Amino acid sequence: MKFLISAAGTGGHVFPALEFGRECIKNDHEVLWIGTKTGIENRVLPKNIKFLTIPMIGFRGKNLIFKITSLIGLIVSIFKSIFYIKKNNIDFIVCFGGYISLPVGLSAWICRKPLFLHEQNAIMGTSNKILKRFSKIVFLGFSINEPISKKTMLVGNPIKKLELSSFTNHNHDPVRIYITGGSQGSEFINKNVPIALNQLNIPLEVKHQSGNGKSLGIKELYSSNISIEVEEFYNSPHELILWSDFIISRAGALSLSEAISLKRGSLMIPLPSAIDNHQLLNAKYISDLDMGLIHTELESFKSLSQKLKHIIKKKLYLKWTKTETNLDHFQAAATMLSSILKFKNI
């Protein structure tokens, strides 16, 4: 069977889509991918996935000129997507949200091809809200903050399958913390978390991902009793998650899915500018699972320090490692594929 995947822009959309694509290829299906010329997908797609591009750009939160440009790009992208679908005789189309999914999903409907959606966050994005009426199934990474329909299926966020290693041992001192604001970094985390940890006045081991071009001066913010390593980007974040006792991070769906799948809890600091405030809703979902605490940027610095002290003093990170969840993100891609293939003779 031939699968057409659409995902672009950020790792939160692209990496779950990539894991699904790998699952398809592992099961002898052909995969094509629609993305953009400038997104991260250009750098991470393997050679056995045919890469196609459309000129679609984001439209939410933009000024009038950008919105007009985006509308023109939408029209052109629909025609290009229809051409790709027909030329390559596509069987199934799977969209992973974001602005690029809109023209691809509409093209699937025009071509009368089965459309499937995946929503990574705890609230459905704009493109998926529009496209869900045309889809066969909407796969969910987290439970969403709206009524569930018959066509939705909670499967988790597809992530790379990993084996838990000796890093799961927590019988050590001092406490180990992995800090990350994602590949782009977080100025709030970079500036505030080191000082908050200093105020605990206890030995710690910290690995801090600063974001590209943002490492300067961070190491000097830490006190001498904290063993600190600062990198702009870690290529294997799962190794840092397994190394750590707990994580301090934003609340992107992919990062949180990896953390809870590897039995690590988090102090989550949601990005306040995230569209539809989806990071806060992601964080609330994890908090409701009893796998972490939330700190918003509107709260005081004192509150941040107190929450860190509470996690370490009460050893909440040990409790988090024993929390059971009913959602297996490692199996999400396989579950999606088997569900989609049920439509092949319909």
C-alpha positions as CSV (number, residue, x, y, z in Angstrom):
1,M,0.0,0.0,0.0
2,K,1.1,3.6,-0.6
3,F,0.9,6.0,2.3
4,L,1.1,9.8,2.0
5,I,2.2,11.6,5.2
6,S,2.0,15.3,5.8
7,A,4.1,16.9,8.6
8,A,6.3,20.0,8.7
9,G,7.9,22.7,10.7
10,T,8.6,21.5,14.2
11,G,9.8,18.3,15.7
12,G,6.5,18.0,17.6
13,H,4.7,17.2,14.3
14,V,7.6,15.7,12.3
15,F,9.1,13.1,14.7
16,P,5.8,11.3,15.5
17,A,5.0,11.3,11.8
18,L,8.5,9.9,11.1
19,E,8.0,7.0,13.6
20,F,4.7,6.2,11.8
21,G,6.5,6.2,8.5
22,R,9.1,3.9,9.7
23,E,6.4,1.5,11.0
24,C,4.8,1.5,7.5
25,I,8.2,0.8,5.8
26,K,8.9,-2.0,8.3
27,N,5.7,-3.6,7.2
28,D,6.6,-3.4,3.5
29,H,4.5,-0.3,2.6
30,E,5.7,2.6,0.5
31,V,5.8,6.0,2.1
32,L,5.7,9.5,0.5
33,W,5.9,12.7,2.5
34,I,4.6,16.2,1.9
35,G,6.5,18.9,3.7
36,T,8.1,22.3,3.1
37,K,11.5,23.4,1.8
38,T,12.4,25.1,5.1
39,G,11.1,22.7,7.8
40,I,13.0,20.3,10.0
41,E,11.7,17.4,7.8
42,N,14.3,18.3,5.2
43,R,17.1,17.3,7.6
44,V,15.6,14.2,9.2
45,L,13.8,12.2,6.5
46,P,15.6,9.0,5.4
47,K,16.2,8.3,1.8
48,N,13.6,5.5,1.6
49,I,10.8,8.1,2.1
50,K,10.1,10.1,-1.1
51,F,10.0,13.8,-0.2
52,L,7.5,16.2,-1.9
53,T,7.0,19.9,-1.1
54,I,4.2,22.4,-1.2
55,P,4.4,26.2,-0.6
56,M,2.0,26.3,2.4
57,I,2.9,28.6,5.3
58,G,1.3,29.2,8.7
59,F,-1.7,31.5,8.9
60,R,-2.6,31.9,12.6
61,G,-1.1,34.8,14.6
62,K,0.2,36.5,11.4
63,N,-0.5,40.0,10.0
64,L,-2.8,40.6,7.0
65,I,0.0,40.4,4.4
66,F,1.1,37.0,5.7
67,K,-2.6,35.8,5.8
68,I,-3.1,36.8,2.2
69,T,0.2,35.1,1.2
70,S,-0.9,32.0,3.2
71,L,-4.3,31.9,1.4
72,I,-2.6,32.0,-2.0
73,G,-0.2,29.3,-0.8
74,L,-3.2,27.2,0.4
75,I,-4.8,27.3,-3.1
76,V,-1.5,26.4,-4.9
77,S,-0.8,23.7,-2.3
78,I,-4.2,22.0,-2.8
79,F,-3.6,21.8,-6.5
80,K,0.0,20.4,-6.0
81,S,-1.3,17.9,-3.4
82,I,-4.0,16.7,-5.8
83,F,-1.3,16.2,-8.4
84,Y,0.9,14.2,-6.1
85,I,-2.0,12.0,-4.9
86,K,-3.1,11.1,-8.4
87,K,0.4,10.8,-9.9
88,N,1.5,8.4,-7.2
89,N,-1.7,6.5,-6.9
90,I,-1.9,7.0,-3.1
91,D,-4.0,4.6,-1.0
92,F,-4.0,6.4,2.4
93,I,-3.3,9.9,3.6
94,V,-2.2,10.5,7.2
95,C,-1.9,14.1,8.4
96,F,-0.1,15.0,11.6
97,G,-1.5,18.5,12.2
98,G,-0.1,21.9,11.7
99,Y,-0.7,24.3,8.8
100,I,0.6,21.9,6.1
101,S,-2.1,19.3,6.9
102,L,-5.0,21.6,5.7
103,P,-4.3,21.5,1.9
104,V,-3.2,17.9,2.0
105,G,-6.3,16.8,4.0
106,L,-8.6,18.8,1.7
107,S,-6.9,17.2,-1.3
108,A,-7.6,13.8,0.1
109,W,-11.3,14.6,0.4
110,I,-11.4,16.0,-3.2
111,C,-9.7,12.9,-4.5
112,R,-11.9,10.6,-2.3
113,K,-9.0,9.0,-0.6
114,P,-9.2,7.8,3.0
115,L,-7.9,10.5,5.3
116,F,-6.6,9.9,8.8
117,L,-5.4,12.5,11.3
118,H,-3.1,12.5,14.3
119,E,-3.4,15.1,17.1
120,Q,-0.3,15.2,19.4
121,N,-1.7,17.7,22.0
122,A,-4.4,17.8,24.6
123,I,-6.4,20.2,22.4
124,M,-7.1,19.8,18.7
125,G,-5.3,22.2,16.4
126,T,-7.0,24.4,13.8
127,S,-6.2,22.2,10.8
128,N,-7.4,19.0,12.5
129,K,-10.6,20.7,13.7
130,I,-11.4,21.6,10.1
131,L,-10.4,18.3,8.6
132,K,-11.9,15.9,11.2
133,R,-15.3,15.9,9.5
134,F,-13.6,14.4,6.4
135,S,-11.5,11.9,8.2
136,K,-12.0,8.2,8.9
137,I,-10.2,8.3,12.3
138,V,-8.7,11.0,14.4
139,F,-5.8,9.4,16.4
140,L,-5.1,11.2,19.7
141,G,-1.7,11.5,21.4
142,F,-3.4,12.6,24.7
143,S,-6.9,12.8,25.9
144,I,-8.3,16.0,24.5
145,N,-10.2,18.7,26.3
146,E,-13.4,18.4,24.3
147,P,-16.2,15.8,23.6
148,I,-14.9,12.6,22.1
149,S,-16.6,11.4,18.9
150,K,-17.0,7.8,17.5
151,K,-14.2,8.4,15.0
152,T,-11.5,9.4,17.6
153,M,-9.1,6.8,19.0
154,L,-6.6,7.4,21.9
155,V,-3.3,5.8,20.8
156,G,-0.6,8.0,22.2
157,N,2.2,9.8,20.4
158,P,4.4,7.6,18.2
159,I,7.9,7.6,19.6
160,K,11.0,5.5,19.0
161,K,10.9,2.2,20.8
162,L,13.6,2.0,23.5
163,E,14.7,-0.6,26.1
164,L,15.0,0.6,29.7
165,S,18.6,0.2,30.7
166,S,20.7,0.4,33.8
167,F,20.0,4.1,33.9
168,T,16.7,3.3,35.6
169,N,18.6,2.9,38.8
170,H,17.9,5.7,41.2
171,N,20.1,4.5,44.1
172,H,22.6,7.3,43.8
173,D,23.5,10.7,45.1
174,P,23.3,13.5,44.2
175,V,20.0,13.9,42.4
176,R,20.2,14.1,38.6
177,I,18.2,16.6,36.6
178,Y,17.8,17.0,32.8
179,I,16.8,20.5,31.8
180,T,15.6,21.4,28.4
181,G,13.6,24.1,26.6
182,G,13.6,22.1,23.4
183,S,15.8,22.6,20.3
184,Q,15.0,26.3,20.2
185,G,15.7,26.7,23.9
186,S,13.8,28.7,26.5
187,E,15.1,32.1,27.8
188,F,12.9,31.7,30.9
189,I,14.3,28.3,31.8
190,N,17.9,29.3,30.9
191,K,17.8,32.3,33.2
192,N,15.6,31.2,36.1
193,V,16.1,27.5,36.7
194,P,19.9,27.7,37.5
195,I,19.3,30.3,40.2
196,A,16.3,28.5,41.6
197,L,18.4,25.3,41.9
198,N,21.3,27.2,43.5
199,Q,18.9,28.3,46.3
200,L,18.3,24.7,47.3
201,N,21.9,24.7,48.5
202,I,22.4,21.0,47.9
203,P,24.7,19.0,45.6
204,L,23.1,18.2,42.2
205,E,24.1,16.8,38.8
206,V,22.5,18.7,36.0
207,K,22.6,18.4,32.2
208,H,21.2,21.5,30.6
209,Q,20.1,21.8,27.0
210,S,20.2,25.5,26.2
211,G,18.9,25.7,22.6
212,N,20.9,26.6,19.5
213,G,23.1,29.7,20.0
214,K,21.9,30.2,23.6
215,S,24.6,28.5,25.8
216,L,26.7,31.5,26.5
217,G,26.9,32.3,30.2
218,I,24.5,29.6,31.4
219,K,27.2,27.4,33.1
220,E,28.4,30.4,35.1
221,L,24.9,30.9,36.6
222,Y,25.2,27.6,38.5
223,S,26.8,27.4,41.9
224,S,29.9,25.4,42.7
225,N,28.1,22.5,44.4
226,I,26.2,21.7,41.2
227,S,27.9,19.5,38.7
228,I,26.8,21.1,35.4
229,E,27.1,20.2,31.7
230,V,25.6,22.6,29.2
231,E,25.0,21.7,25.6
232,E,23.1,23.6,22.9
233,F,21.5,20.4,21.7
234,Y,21.6,16.7,22.6
235,N,21.1,14.3,19.7
236,S,19.7,11.5,21.9
237,P,17.4,13.1,24.4
238,H,16.1,9.7,25.6
239,E,19.5,8.9,27.0
240,L,19.4,12.1,29.1
241,I,15.8,11.2,30.2
242,L,17.0,7.8,31.3
243,W,20.1,9.3,33.0
244,S,18.0,11.7,35.0
245,D,15.8,11.4,38.1
246,F,13.4,14.0,36.8
247,I,13.1,16.6,34.0
248,I,12.6,20.3,33.9
249,S,11.1,21.3,30.6
250,R,8.5,23.0,28.5
251,A,5.3,21.0,27.9
252,G,5.5,19.9,24.3
253,A,3.6,16.7,23.6
254,L,6.5,14.8,22.2
255,S,8.9,15.6,25.1
256,L,6.2,14.7,27.7
257,S,5.3,11.5,25.9
258,E,9.0,10.4,25.9
259,A,9.4,11.3,29.6
260,I,6.3,9.3,30.9
261,S,7.1,6.4,28.6
262,L,10.6,6.2,30.2
263,K,9.0,6.5,33.7
264,R,10.3,10.0,34.4
265,G,8.2,12.8,35.9
266,S,8.7,16.5,35.1
267,L,8.5,20.0,36.4
268,M,6.7,21.5,33.4
269,I,6.9,25.2,32.5
270,P,4.5,25.6,29.6
271,L,5.3,28.0,26.8
272,P,2.8,30.9,27.4
273,S,2.6,31.9,23.7
274,A,1.7,28.4,22.5
275,I,-1.3,28.4,20.1
276,D,-4.5,27.7,22.0
277,N,-2.4,27.4,25.1
278,H,-1.9,23.8,24.2
279,Q,1.2,23.4,26.3
280,L,-0.7,24.2,29.5
281,L,-3.3,21.6,28.6
282,N,-0.6,19.1,27.9
283,A,0.9,19.8,31.3
284,K,-2.4,19.4,33.0
285,Y,-2.9,16.1,31.4
286,I,0.5,14.9,32.8
287,S,-0.3,16.4,36.2
288,D,-3.6,14.5,36.3
289,L,-1.6,11.3,35.7
290,D,0.4,12.2,38.8
291,M,3.6,12.4,36.7
292,G,4.6,16.0,37.3
293,L,4.1,19.5,38.6
294,I,3.3,22.6,36.7
295,H,4.9,26.0,37.1
296,T,3.7,28.9,34.9
297,E,5.7,31.9,34.0
298,L,3.2,34.1,35.8
299,E,4.0,32.6,39.1
300,S,6.7,33.9,41.4
301,F,10.4,32.9,41.4
302,K,9.9,31.9,45.0
303,S,7.2,29.4,43.8
304,L,9.6,27.9,41.3
305,S,12.2,27.4,44.0
306,Q,9.6,25.9,46.4
307,K,8.4,23.4,43.8
308,L,11.9,22.2,43.1
309,K,12.6,21.8,46.8
310,H,9.3,19.9,47.3
311,I,10.2,17.5,44.4
312,I,13.7,16.7,45.8
313,K,12.9,16.8,49.6
314,K,9.8,14.5,49.2
315,K,11.5,12.4,46.5
316,L,8.5,12.8,44.2
317,Y,10.7,11.6,41.4
318,L,10.8,8.1,43.0
319,K,7.0,8.1,43.1
320,W,6.8,9.2,39.5
321,T,8.9,6.2,38.3
322,K,6.3,3.8,39.8
323,T,3.2,5.5,38.3
324,E,1.4,3.3,35.8
325,T,-0.4,4.8,32.8
326,N,-2.8,3.1,30.4
327,L,-1.2,4.7,27.3
328,D,1.7,3.0,25.5
329,H,3.3,5.6,23.2
330,F,5.9,3.0,22.0
331,Q,3.0,1.1,20.4
332,A,1.2,4.1,18.9
333,A,2.6,3.8,15.4
334,A,1.7,0.1,15.2
335,T,-1.8,0.7,16.5
336,M,-2.3,3.4,14.0
337,L,-1.1,1.3,11.1
338,S,-3.3,-1.7,12.0
339,S,-6.3,0.5,12.4
340,I,-5.8,2.2,9.0
341,L,-5.3,-1.1,7.1
342,K,-8.7,-2.2,8.2
343,F,-10.0,0.3,5.6
344,K,-8.1,-1.2,2.6
345,N,-11.0,-3.2,1.3
346,I,-13.7,-0.7,2.1
